Amino acid sequence: MVGPSIIFYLFFGIPYILVMYWLVKQDKKKRVLGMVVVTLIAVLGFMVSRIASKNAEQNYKQHQIDSRAIEQEETSK
């Protein structure tokens, strides 16, 4: 699973877009607050996504190693 799932879009993507649209619309004078919040959340989301992807990749590789070890144990019996 390489790309984001539908769960990500339903719980994080769509609400994020709606909240950011509302926030920027509220800040009619300068729009600085909206841009700062959007940038901070986007950077934080990117960092969390990278960490989660690395963990998922490591878990998948470990699962492959464990499966091979179990298969070798079963065939050697």
Phi and psi in degrees as GROMACS dihedral restraints (atoms count N, CA, C in turn):
[ dihedral_restraints ]
;  ai    aj    ak    al  type     phi  dphi    fc
    3     4     5     6     1   -95.6    20    10
    4     5     6     7     1   -43.6    20    10
    6     7     8     9     1   -90.0    20    10
    7     8     9    10     1   170.6    20    10
    9    10    11    12     1   -67.4    20    10
   10    11    12    13     1   147.4    20    10
   12    13    14    15     1   -87.9    20    10
   13    14    15    16     1   171.1    20    10
   15    16    17    18     1   -64.5    20    10
   16    17    18    19     1   -29.0    20    10
   18    19    20    21     1   -63.8    20    10
   19    20    21    22     1   -40.4    20    10
   21    22    23    24     1   -59.5    20    10
   22    23    24    25     1   -46.7    20    10
   24    25    26    27     1   -65.0    20    10
   25    26    27    28     1   -39.9    20    10
   27    28    29    30     1   -69.2    20    10
   28    29    30    31     1   -41.9    20    10
   30    31    32    33     1   -93.9    20    10
   31    32    33    34     1   -22.4    20    10
   33    34    35    36     1  -123.6    20    10
   34    35    36    37     1   -47.2    20    10
   36    37    38    39     1   -65.0    20    10
   37    38    39    40     1   -57.1    20    10
   39    40    41    42     1   -65.4    20    10
   40    41    42    43     1   -47.6    20    10
   42    43    44    45     1   -61.1    20    10
   43    44    45    46     1   -35.6    20    10
   45    46    47    48     1   -61.8    20    10
   46    47    48    49     1   -46.7    20    10
   48    49    50    51     1   -62.2    20    10
   49    50    51    52     1   -43.8    20    10
   51    52    53    54     1   -64.9    20    10
   52    53    54    55     1   -43.9    20    10
   54    55    56    57     1   -66.6    20    10
   55    56    57    58     1   -40.9    20    10
   57    58    59    60     1   -67.4    20    10
   58    59    60    61     1   -38.6    20    10
   60    61    62    63     1   -61.7    20    10
   61    62    63    64     1   -45.2    20    10
   63    64    65    66     1   -64.4    20    10
   64    65    66    67     1   -42.8    20    10
   66    67    68    69     1   -64.3    20    10
   67    68    69    70     1   -45.5    20    10
   69    70    71    72     1   -67.0    20    10
   70    71    72    73     1   -35.3    20    10
   72    73    74    75     1   -66.8    20    10
   73    74    75    76     1   -32.2    20    10
   75    76    77    78     1   -70.5    20    10
   76    77    78    79     1   -29.1    20    10
   78    79    80    81     1   -94.6    20    10
   79    80    81    82     1    68.3    20    10
   81    82    83    84     1   -73.3    20    10
   82    83    84    85     1   -23.6    20    10
   84    85    86    87     1   -78.6    20    10
   85    86    87    88     1   -53.0    20    10
   87    88    89    90     1  -116.0    20    10
   88    89    90    91     1   -29.5    20    10
   90    91    92    93     1    59.6    20    10
   91    92    93    94     1    17.0    20    10
   93    94    95    96     1   -77.2    20    10
   94    95    96    97     1   -43.8    20    10
   96    97    98    99     1   -58.5    20    10
   97    98    99   100     1   -45.1    20    10
   99   100   101   102     1   -61.8    20    10
  100   101   102   103     1   -43.3    20    10
  102   103   104   105     1   -66.8    20    10
  103   104   105   106     1   -38.6    20    10
  105   106   107   108     1   -65.6    20    10
  106   107   108   109     1   -46.6    20    10
  108   109   110   111     1   -65.3    20    10
  109   110   111   112     1   -43.3    20    10
  111   112   113   114     1   -60.2    20    10
  112   113   114   115     1   -44.1    20    10
  114   115   116   117     1   -65.3    20    10
  115   116   117   118     1   -45.8    20    10
  117   118   119   120     1   -62.2    20    10
  118   119   120   121     1   -44.8    20    10
  120   121   122   123     1   -67.6    20    10
  121   122   123   124     1   -38.6    20    10
  123   124   125   126     1   -64.8    20    10
  124   125   126   127     1   -42.6    20    10
  126   127   128   129     1   -65.3    20    10
  127   128   129   130     1   -44.8    20    10
  129   130   131   132     1   -62.5    20    10
  130   131   132   133     1   -42.9    20    10
  132   133   134   135     1   -62.7    20    10
  133   134   135   136     1   -40.0    20    10
  135   136   137   138     1   -63.9    20    10
  136   137   138   139     1   -43.3    20    10
  138   139   140   141     1   -63.6    20    10
  139   140   141   142     1   -44.4    20    10
  141   142   143   144     1   -64.0    20    10
  142   143   144   145     1   -40.6    20    10
  144   145   146   147     1   -62.5    20    10
  145   146   147   148     1   -43.0    20    10
  147   148   149   150     1   -63.6    20    10
  148   149   150   151     1   -43.2    20    10
  150   151   152   153     1   -64.7    20    10
  151   152   153   154     1   -44.1    20    10
  153   154   155   156     1   -64.7    20    10
  154   155   156   157     1   -38.6    20    10
  156   157   158   159     1   -65.5    20    10
  157   158   159   160     1   -41.4    20    10
  159   160   161   162     1   -63.4    20    10
  160   161   162   163     1   -43.8    20    10
  162   163   164   165     1   -62.8    20    10
  163   164   165   166     1   -42.5    20    10
  165   166   167   168     1   -64.9    20    10
  166   167   168   169     1   -40.5    20    10
  168   169   170   171     1   -65.5    20    10
  169   170   171   172     1   -42.4    20    10
  171   172   173   174     1   -64.6    20    10
  172   173   174   175     1   -42.1    20    10
  174   175   176   177     1   -62.4    20    10
  175   176   177   178     1   -39.7    20    10
  177   178   179   180     1   -66.0    20    10
  178   179   180   181     1   -44.2    20    10
  180   181   182   183     1   -62.8    20    10
  181   182   183   184     1   -41.8    20    10
  183   184   185   186     1   -65.4    20    10
  184   185   186   187     1   -37.7    20    10
  186   187   188   189     1   -63.0    20    10
  187   188   189   190     1   -40.9    20    10
  189   190   191   192     1   -62.6    20    10
  190   191   192   193     1   -43.4    20    10
  192   193   194   195     1   -62.6    20    10
  193   194   195   196     1   -46.0    20    10
  195   196   197   198     1   -63.1    20    10
  196   197   198   199     1   -40.7    20    10
  198   199   200   201     1   -64.1    20    10
  199   200   201   202     1   -41.9    20    10
  201   202   203   204     1   -63.9    20    10
  202   203   204   205     1   -40.6    20    10
  204   205   206   207     1   -64.3    20    10
  205   206   207   208     1   -42.4    20    10
  207   208   209   210     1   -65.5    20    10
  208   209   210   211     1   -41.3    20    10
  210   211   212   213     1   -63.3    20    10
  211   212   213   214     1   -41.5    20    10
  213   214   215   216     1   -66.2    20    10
  214   215   216   217     1   -37.8    20    10
  216   217   218   219     1   -64.4    20    10
  217   218   219   220     1   -40.4    20    10
  219   220   221   222     1   -69.3    20    10
  220   221   222   223     1   -37.6    20    10
  222   223   224   225     1   -76.5    20    10
  223   224   225   226     1   -24.1    20    10
  225   226   227   228     1   -82.4    20    10
  226   227   228   229     1   -11.7    20    10
